[in-house]
Amino acid sequence: MKTLIVTAHPDHESLTAGLARRLEQALPPDSAEVADLAAEGFDPRFGAADRVAYRGHGDAPADVVREQGRIDRAEHLVLVFPVYWWSMPALLKGWIDRVFVNGWAFEIDPEGGTRRMLGRLTVHLLAVAGDSAGTYERHGYETAMRTQIEHGIVDYVGARRGTTVVLHESERDDAAARDALVLDAVDTVARAVLGNAPRASSGATA
């Protein structure tokens, strides 16, 4: 079983980056790969070459092919990201824009139907949030975020929904309490990857 953990944060010492590393360590040896998009310098801009490939008039750029290959080798994809404006950072969104494209993640037939091509993949979300669970519930932030990502992306390409964990109050001063939430979040996702947790669960809330 292979797991690709994708994270997007400019600070290698951030809580987000640390979560990705801890999750890798929580999985069996040599079963997980971490793709640190910021450290690797991935270009999230959907450019002219991407547009040509999307329309079926040319090959995808080499960096996109490399990322698709990483996903092709995986059974589980875990997106680990800080919540920016109730969504994922632009770097991670750009990775999805460029990598999850027509002809690889899905295909539109001449009659307008959609062939969803990533049914072999299970996608898990581990989002790092600054606000409390109560704030997210009152304003519908988590529902909106999950609808956008789980339904708008995961369902559209035919992948399976895994576990979604939102780690709330990530900037709290109580280090012990924050560490407990981190351990719970990592454990919840690791168990889901290993088949020991219910799908589409939500944990690590404060």
Buried (B, 14 or more C-beta within 10 A) or exposed (E): EBBBBBBBBEEEEBBBBBBBBBBBEBBEEEBBBBBBBBBEEBBBEBEEBBEBBBEEEEEBBEBBEBBBEBBEEBBBBBBBBBBBEBBBBBBBBBBBBBBBBBEBBBEEEEEEEEEEBBEEBBBBBBBBBBBBBEBBEEEEBBEEBBEBBBEEBBBBBBBBBBBBBBBBBBEBEEEEEBEEBBEBBBBBBBBBBBEEBEEBBBBBBB
